[in-house]
Amino acid sequence: MILDIHLRDGKVVQVPSFKEAKISIHELEIIPAEQISDIRLVKSANYAFIGANTVTISGEDILYLESN
């Protein structure tokens, strides 16, 4: 699965072989790739999207996620 992270500045960052997302708001939450459509984007959260590469980004920078 490829995860496209669409950013508010118009850029798109890809995470090939996406496996899981780690979300840190008040505690760490791990979302497997199969459940990415259930993810809730929170501006105050920090996200790590893990696959062939790892992208760490603030929730305030993410517009939406798209998986292929």
MMTF fields as JSON, N, C-alpha, C and O atoms, coordinates in Angstrom:
{
  "mmtfVersion": "1.0.0",
  "mmtfProducer": "UNKNOWN",
  "numBonds": 271,
  "numAtoms": 272,
  "numGroups": 68,
  "numChains": 1,
  "numModels": 1,
  "chainsPerModel": [1],
  "groupsPerChain": [68],
  "chainIdList": ["A"],
  "bondAtomList": [4, 2, 8, 6, 12, 10, 16, 14, 20, 18, 24, 22, 28, 26, 32, 30, 36, 34, 40, 38, 44, 42, 48, 46, 52, 50, 56, 54, 60, 58, 64, 62, 68, 66, 72, 70, 76, 74, 80, 78, 84, 82, 88, 86, 92, 90, 96, 94, 100, 98, 104, 102, 108, 106, 112, 110, 116, 114, 120, 118, 124, 122, 128, 126, 132, 130, 136, 134, 140, 138, 144, 142, 148, 146, 152, 150, 156, 154, 160, 158, 164, 162, 168, 166, 172, 170, 176, 174, 180, 178, 184, 182, 188, 186, 192, 190, 196, 194, 200, 198, 204, 202, 208, 206, 212, 210, 216, 214, 220, 218, 224, 222, 228, 226, 232, 230, 236, 234, 240, 238, 244, 242, 248, 246, 252, 250, 256, 254, 260, 258, 264, 262, 268, 266],
  "bondOrderList": [1, 1, 1, 1, 1, 1, 1, 1, 1, 1, 1, 1, 1, 1, 1, 1, 1, 1, 1, 1, 1, 1, 1, 1, 1, 1, 1, 1, 1, 1, 1, 1, 1, 1, 1, 1, 1, 1, 1, 1, 1, 1, 1, 1, 1, 1, 1, 1, 1, 1, 1, 1, 1, 1, 1, 1, 1, 1, 1, 1, 1, 1, 1, 1, 1, 1, 1],
  "groupList": [{"groupName": "MET", "atomNameList": ["N", "CA", "C", "O"], "elementList": ["N", "C", "C", "O"], "formalChargeList": [0, 0, 0, 0], "bondAtomList": [1, 0, 2, 1, 3, 2], "bondOrderList": [1, 1, 2], "singleLetterCode": "M", "chemCompType": "L-PEPTIDE LINKING"}, {"groupName": "ILE", "atomNameList": ["N", "CA", "C", "O"], "elementList": ["N", "C", "C", "O"], "formalChargeList": [0, 0, 0, 0], "bondAtomList": [1, 0, 2, 1, 3, 2], "bondOrderList": [1, 1, 2], "singleLetterCode": "I", "chemCompType": "L-PEPTIDE LINKING"}, {"groupName": "LEU", "atomNameList": ["N", "CA", "C", "O"], "elementList": ["N", "C", "C", "O"], "formalChargeList": [0, 0, 0, 0], "bondAtomList": [1, 0, 2, 1, 3, 2], "bondOrderList": [1, 1, 2], "singleLetterCode": "L", "chemCompType": "L-PEPTIDE LINKING"}, {"groupName": "ASP", "atomNameList": ["N", "CA", "C", "O"], "elementList": ["N", "C", "C", "O"], "formalChargeList": [0, 0, 0, 0], "bondAtomList": [1, 0, 2, 1, 3, 2], "bondOrderList": [1, 1, 2], "singleLetterCode": "D", "chemCompType": "L-PEPTIDE LINKING"}, {"groupName": "HIS", "atomNameList": ["N", "CA", "C", "O"], "elementList": ["N", "C", "C", "O"], "formalChargeList": [0, 0, 0, 0], "bondAtomList": [1, 0, 2, 1, 3, 2], "bondOrderList": [1, 1, 2], "singleLetterCode": "H", "chemCompType": "L-PEPTIDE LINKING"}, {"groupName": "ARG", "atomNameList": ["N", "CA", "C", "O"], "elementList": ["N", "C", "C", "O"], "formalChargeList": [0, 0, 0, 0], "bondAtomList": [1, 0, 2, 1, 3, 2], "bondOrderList": [1, 1, 2], "singleLetterCode": "R", "chemCompType": "L-PEPTIDE LINKING"}, {"groupName": "GLY", "atomNameList": ["N", "CA", "C", "O"], "elementList": ["N", "C", "C", "O"], "formalChargeList": [0, 0, 0, 0], "bondAtomList": [1, 0, 2, 1, 3, 2], "bondOrderList": [1, 1, 2], "singleLetterCode": "G", "chemCompType": "PEPTIDE LINKING"}, {"groupName": "LYS", "atomNameList": ["N", "CA", "C", "O"], "elementList": ["N", "C", "C", "O"], "formalChargeList": [0, 0, 0, 0], "bondAtomList": [1, 0, 2, 1, 3, 2], "bondOrderList": [1, 1, 2], "singleLetterCode": "K", "chemCompType": "L-PEPTIDE LINKING"}, {"groupName": "VAL", "atomNameList": ["N", "CA", "C", "O"], "elementList": ["N", "C", "C", "O"], "formalChargeList": [0, 0, 0, 0], "bondAtomList": [1, 0, 2, 1, 3, 2], "bondOrderList": [1, 1, 2], "singleLetterCode": "V", "chemCompType": "L-PEPTIDE LINKING"}, {"groupName": "GLN", "atomNameList": ["N", "CA", "C", "O"], "elementList": ["N", "C", "C", "O"], "formalChargeList": [0, 0, 0, 0], "bondAtomList": [1, 0, 2, 1, 3, 2], "bondOrderList": [1, 1, 2], "singleLetterCode": "Q", "chemCompType": "L-PEPTIDE LINKING"}, {"groupName": "PRO", "atomNameList": ["N", "CA", "C", "O"], "elementList": ["N", "C", "C", "O"], "formalChargeList": [0, 0, 0, 0], "bondAtomList": [1, 0, 2, 1, 3, 2], "bondOrderList": [1, 1, 2], "singleLetterCode": "P", "chemCompType": "L-PEPTIDE LINKING"}, {"groupName": "SER", "atomNameList": ["N", "CA", "C", "O"], "elementList": ["N", "C", "C", "O"], "formalChargeList": [0, 0, 0, 0], "bondAtomList": [1, 0, 2, 1, 3, 2], "bondOrderList": [1, 1, 2], "singleLetterCode": "S", "chemCompType": "L-PEPTIDE LINKING"}, {"groupName": "PHE", "atomNameList": ["N", "CA", "C", "O"], "elementList": ["N", "C", "C", "O"], "formalChargeList": [0, 0, 0, 0], "bondAtomList": [1, 0, 2, 1, 3, 2], "bondOrderList": [1, 1, 2], "singleLetterCode": "F", "chemCompType": "L-PEPTIDE LINKING"}, {"groupName": "GLU", "atomNameList": ["N", "CA", "C", "O"], "elementList": ["N", "C", "C", "O"], "formalChargeList": [0, 0, 0, 0], "bondAtomList": [1, 0, 2, 1, 3, 2], "bondOrderList": [1, 1, 2], "singleLetterCode": "E", "chemCompType": "L-PEPTIDE LINKING"}, {"groupName": "ALA", "atomNameList": ["N", "CA", "C", "O"], "elementList": ["N", "C", "C", "O"], "formalChargeList": [0, 0, 0, 0], "bondAtomList": [1, 0, 2, 1, 3, 2], "bondOrderList": [1, 1, 2], "singleLetterCode": "A", "chemCompType": "L-PEPTIDE LINKING"}, {"groupName": "ASN", "atomNameList": ["N", "CA", "C", "O"], "elementList": ["N", "C", "C", "O"], "formalChargeList": [0, 0, 0, 0], "bondAtomList": [1, 0, 2, 1, 3, 2], "bondOrderList": [1, 1, 2], "singleLetterCode": "N", "chemCompType": "L-PEPTIDE LINKING"}, {"groupName": "TYR", "atomNameList": ["N", "CA", "C", "O"], "elementList": ["N", "C", "C", "O"], "formalChargeList": [0, 0, 0, 0], "bondAtomList": [1, 0, 2, 1, 3, 2], "bondOrderList": [1, 1, 2], "singleLetterCode": "Y", "chemCompType": "L-PEPTIDE LINKING"}, {"groupName": "THR", "atomNameList": ["N", "CA", "C", "O"], "elementList": ["N", "C", "C", "O"], "formalChargeList": [0, 0, 0, 0], "bondAtomList": [1, 0, 2, 1, 3, 2], "bondOrderList": [1, 1, 2], "singleLetterCode": "T", "chemCompType": "L-PEPTIDE LINKING"}],
  "groupTypeList": [0, 1, 2, 3, 1, 4, 2, 5, 3, 6, 7, 8, 8, 9, 8, 10, 11, 12, 7, 13, 14, 7, 1, 11, 1, 4, 13, 2, 13, 1, 1, 10, 14, 13, 9, 1, 11, 3, 1, 5, 2, 8, 7, 11, 14, 15, 16, 14, 12, 1, 6, 14, 15, 17, 8, 17, 1, 11, 6, 13, 3, 1, 2, 16, 2, 13, 11, 15],
  "groupIdList": [1, 2, 3, 4, 5, 6, 7, 8, 9, 10, 11, 12, 13, 14, 15, 16, 17, 18, 19, 20, 21, 22, 23, 24, 25, 26, 27, 28, 29, 30, 31, 32, 33, 34, 35, 36, 37, 38, 39, 40, 41, 42, 43, 44, 45, 46, 47, 48, 49, 50, 51, 52, 53, 54, 55, 56, 57, 58, 59, 60, 61, 62, 63, 64, 65, 66, 67, 68],
  "secStructList": [7, 7, 3, 3, 3, 3, 3, 6, 6, 1, 7, 3, 3, 3, 3, 6, 6, 7, 7, 3, 3, 3, 3, 3, 1, 1, 1, 3, 3, 3, 3, 3, 4, 4, 4, 4, 4, 4, 7, 7, 7, 7, 6, 6, 7, 3, 3, 3, 3, 3, 1, 1, 1, 3, 3, 3, 3, 3, 4, 4, 4, 3, 3, 3, 3, 3, 3, 7],
  "xCoordList": [0.842, 0.0, 0.892, 1.907, 0.501, 1.179, 0.261, -0.924, 0.818, 0.058, 0.512, 1.702, -0.437, -0.163, -0.644, -1.804, 0.261, -0.063, -0.15, 0.865, -1.351, -1.571, -1.432, -2.138, -0.509, -0.203, -0.934, -1.333, -1.1, -1.813, -1.097, -1.731, 0.221, 0.962, 0.899, 1.57, 0.089, -0.09, 0.826, 0.646, 1.793, 2.714, 2.074, 1.149, 2.586, 2.149, 3.396, 4.358, 3.384, 4.486, 4.004, 2.927, 4.806, 4.415, 5.171, 6.342, 4.455, 5.054, 4.762, 3.691, 5.722, 5.524, 5.56, 6.168, 4.919, 4.874, 4.411, 4.96, 3.395, 2.881, 2.427, 1.668, 2.906, 2.598, 1.723, 0.778, 2.052, 1.292, 1.522, 2.48, 0.608, 0.74, 0.796, 0.049, 1.687, 1.758, 1.324, 1.854, 0.352, -0.224, 0.02, -0.26, 0.54, 0.796, -0.033, 0.231, -1.038, -1.83, -1.555, -0.743, -2.232, -1.951, -1.229, -0.484, -1.459, -0.777, -0.545, -1.142, 0.312, 0.647, -0.432, -0.831, -0.897, -1.874, -1.27, -0.703, -1.387, -0.852, -2.015, -2.875, -2.028, -3.084, -2.45, -1.585, -2.851, -2.309, -2.801, -3.831, -2.062, -2.383, -3.815, -4.471, -4.303, -5.651, -6.738, -7.87, -6.408, -7.397, -7.141, -7.68, -6.327, -5.962, -7.179, -7.162, -8.224, -9.423, -10.138, -10.97, -9.82, -10.43, -9.666, -10.102, -8.537, -7.689, -8.379, -9.043, -8.211, -8.761, -7.611, -6.647, -7.701, -6.641, -6.929, -7.981, -5.974, -6.093, -4.925, -3.771, -5.205, -4.149, -3.07, -1.903, -3.423, -2.45, -1.668, -0.813, -1.95, -1.266, -0.008, 0.14, 0.888, 2.063, 1.876, 1.411, 2.243, 2.038, 3.353, 4.206, 3.514, 4.629, 4.009, 3.341, 4.23, 3.721, 4.897, 5.901, 4.768, 5.897, 5.676, 4.631, 6.668, 6.65, 8.074, 8.988, 8.285, 9.637, 10.452, 11.673, 9.78, 10.376, 9.449, 8.315, 9.934, 9.126, 8.969, 9.949, 7.734, 7.439, 6.849, 5.836, 7.481, 6.987, 6.514, 7.251, 5.282, 4.68, 3.629, 3.027, 3.431, 2.417, 1.048, 0.932, 0.031, -1.325, -1.785, -2.619, -1.255, -1.669, -1.209, -1.724, -0.243, 0.268, -0.449, -0.261, -1.269, -1.911, -3.295, -4.112, -3.546, -4.866, -5.738, -6.846, -5.21, -5.897, -4.95, -3.856, -5.378, -4.608, -5.338, -6.567, -4.55, -5.117, -4.258, -3.036, -4.902, -4.146, -4.497, -5.643, -3.485, -3.639, -3.248, -3.3],
  "yCoordList": [-1.173, 0.0, 1.243, 1.292, 2.236, 3.528, 4.533, 4.628, 5.276, 6.315, 7.664, 7.978, 8.461, 9.834, 10.762, 10.711, 11.608, 12.582, 13.935, 14.479, 14.472, 15.757, 16.858, 16.877, 17.769, 18.821, 20.115, 20.332, 20.948, 22.221, 23.159, 24.034, 22.988, 23.862, 23.363, 23.913, 22.317, 21.804, 20.652, 20.044, 20.339, 19.233, 17.912, 17.867, 16.825, 15.469, 14.668, 14.646, 14.015, 13.167, 11.726, 11.411, 10.839, 9.43, 8.564, 8.796, 7.552, 6.526, 5.183, 4.61, 4.676, 3.363, 2.249, 2.405, 1.147, -0.008, 0.408, -0.041, 1.27, 1.785, 0.649, -0.226, 0.672, -0.385, 0.096, -0.584, 1.294, 1.787, 3.27, 3.857, 3.855, 5.25, 5.275, 4.567, 6.096, 6.306, 7.744, 8.684, 7.898, 9.202, 9.528, 8.722, 10.705, 11.14, 12.391, 13.469, 12.217, 13.364, 13.482, 14.303, 12.664, 12.601, 11.305, 11.218, 10.304, 9.025, 8.514, 9.018, 7.525, 6.975, 6.009, 5.111, 6.193, 5.294, 4.779, 5.552, 3.477, 2.864, 2.387, 1.633, 2.844, 2.483, 1.644, 2.149, 0.375, -0.428, 0.087, 0.756, -0.227, 0.241, -0.101, 0.691, -1.248, -1.693, -0.789, -0.798, -0.02, 0.843, 2.331, 3.174, 2.661, 4.063, 4.931, 6.126, 4.365, 5.167, 5.595, 6.502, 4.951, 5.294, 6.395, 6.855, 6.805, 7.765, 9.126, 9.565, 9.766, 11.092, 12.089, 11.937, 13.095, 14.102, 15.199, 15.839, 15.395, 16.386, 17.354, 16.926, 18.636, 19.636, 19.607, 19.851, 19.319, 19.355, 18.052, 17.955, 17.051, 15.757, 15.727, 16.503, 14.818, 14.525, 13.129, 12.221, 12.964, 11.711, 11.183, 11.951, 9.868, 9.184, 8.121, 7.206, 8.243, 7.281, 6.404, 6.899, 5.098, 4.186, 3.199, 2.554, 3.096, 2.155, 1.998, 1.834, 2.047, 1.987, 3.197, 3.114, 4.301, 5.46, 5.874, 5.405, 6.731, 7.223, 8.731, 9.457, 9.188, 10.613, 11.026, 10.478, 11.979, 12.512, 13.935, 14.754, 14.22, 15.5, 15.907, 15.064, 17.199, 17.735, 17.672, 17.847, 17.423, 17.351, 18.643, 18.615, 19.773, 21.051, 21.218, 22.078, 20.403, 20.492, 19.555, 19.663, 18.639, 17.626, 18.092, 18.497, 18.028, 18.353, 17.089, 17.08, 16.01, 14.719, 13.606, 13.861, 12.366, 11.174, 10.394, 10.4, 9.723, 8.913, 7.665, 7.755, 6.501, 5.249, 4.572, 4.6, 3.963, 3.242, 1.791, 0.996],
  "zCoordList": [0.0, 0.0, 0.0, 0.695, -0.783, -0.795, -0.105, -0.426, 0.839, 1.521, 0.988, 1.011, 0.507, 0.087, 1.195, 1.603, 1.675, 2.697, 1.996, 1.56, 1.888, 1.231, 2.272, 3.279, 2.008, 2.964, 2.626, 1.482, 3.604, 3.425, 2.457, 1.866, 2.285, 1.36, -0.088, -0.962, -0.346, -1.702, -2.074, -3.129, -1.244, -1.525, -1.135, -0.324, -1.734, -1.398, -1.05, -1.819, 0.099, 0.538, 0.489, 0.996, -0.126, -0.235, 0.762, 1.062, 1.268, 2.123, 1.451, 1.651, 0.646, 0.022, 1.068, 2.127, 0.774, 1.691, 3.078, 4.084, 3.128, 4.394, 5.296, 4.878, 6.555, 7.521, 8.678, 9.076, 9.222, 10.372, 10.585, 10.084, 11.348, 11.769, 13.287, 13.961, 13.812, 15.254, 15.512, 14.92, 16.405, 16.693, 18.156, 19.043, 18.388, 19.752, 20.035, 19.503, 20.886, 21.337, 22.843, 23.27, 23.629, 25.067, 25.389, 26.365, 24.557, 24.671, 23.261, 22.31, 23.12, 21.807, 21.344, 22.086, 20.129, 19.513, 18.215, 17.442, 17.972, 16.758, 15.897, 16.353, 14.637, 13.689, 12.581, 11.866, 12.411, 11.321, 9.962, 9.878, 8.917, 7.563, 7.169, 6.492, 7.575, 7.202, 7.78, 7.297, 8.793, 9.453, 9.208, 9.925, 8.206, 7.982, 7.682, 7.976, 7.111, 6.82, 8.111, 8.085, 9.231, 10.514, 11.263, 12.318, 10.712, 11.426, 11.514, 10.575, 12.635, 12.879, 12.859, 13.61, 12.019, 11.96, 12.98, 12.957, 13.864, 14.932, 14.794, 14.749, 14.728, 14.508, 15.579, 15.274, 16.806, 17.899, 18.067, 18.947, 17.234, 17.336, 16.476, 15.532, 16.823, 15.993, 15.421, 16.11, 14.143, 13.434, 12.897, 12.451, 12.943, 12.283, 11.386, 11.868, 10.088, 9.109, 8.704, 8.193, 8.934, 8.809, 7.677, 7.586, 6.827, 5.706, 5.219, 6.027, 3.89, 3.334, 3.808, 3.936, 4.064, 4.709, 5.862, 5.956, 6.709, 7.822, 7.687, 7.518, 7.764, 7.697, 9.047, 9.481, 9.696, 10.958, 10.694, 10.145, 11.091, 10.73, 11.766, 12.429, 11.884, 12.781, 12.112, 10.899, 12.898, 12.378, 11.726, 10.821, 12.17, 11.592, 10.147, 9.434, 9.704, 8.337, 7.362, 6.15, 7.88, 7.039, 6.612, 7.44, 5.306, 4.773, 4.755, 5.291, 4.119, 4.135, 3.731, 3.228, 3.953, 3.622, 2.529, 2.452, 1.688, 0.61, 0.458, 0.348, 0.452, 0.305, -1.012, -1.461, -1.617, -2.892, -2.683, -3.621]
}
